[in-house]
Amino acid sequence: AGGASRAALTQHFALRDNFGDVTAKDGNQEVFVEIIGSLIGVWVAWVVGESKSAAFLAFFVFCTLHVHCNLQACRAVTLKTVNRQRACILLKHWLSARAVLSPAEVAAKEAVVHIPGMEAGDTEIVLGASTERLAAASDLPSLLRAGSPGMHVAAMAKEAPVWPFRKQVLVGLHVESTPSDVILAFFNALLLAQGGGGRSKEARELAAQLGGAGWRLDTHHLADAAVRLDWREA
């Protein structure tokens, strides 16, 4: 997980397709910091000596400083890709103020520590649901006809989801859906989870203005399944 996170952050900073250069500079900086840290560690060990209370105090101070610096580093990073938490923040602000937040504004509101999958409260959103699950939730032919010629269909599941969720929204994605289509599908799923299934126009308006606010529409981090459906316009 740590390696995947580092790769994602490195790719974020490689603004000129210079992933290799950024990786090399990151490695050099890491070596330099480790050397400085070793020197400070030797000095702290010399100052502490054999005092257990001083050792525990130094351990507590440096651990607290380490956690604080990591939290500040996470808050300082502004990512332009839409994930589930950022999508919820964007939609909530859009519904209340009819304005699209920039990546920097969302980063200021984004929680560093949160429970994945709980962004929509007690509703689980399944992106990339299979035909079997959609058929169990609704009349599949009617659902696909309603979704045509769009790139997604959504339905509330009838079966009880796994704890701690109380409701479940199933989203079927078309085989030709693009990342921007998946983002729109997630916005619609959020509205459906809130009881606003007939507010797809608001989701489309928000999705259409994301690019102008600085968000990337060529990719996303919405954790969608690889399942894609193929339906034809009736």
Disulfide bonds with the S-S distance in Angstrom:
none
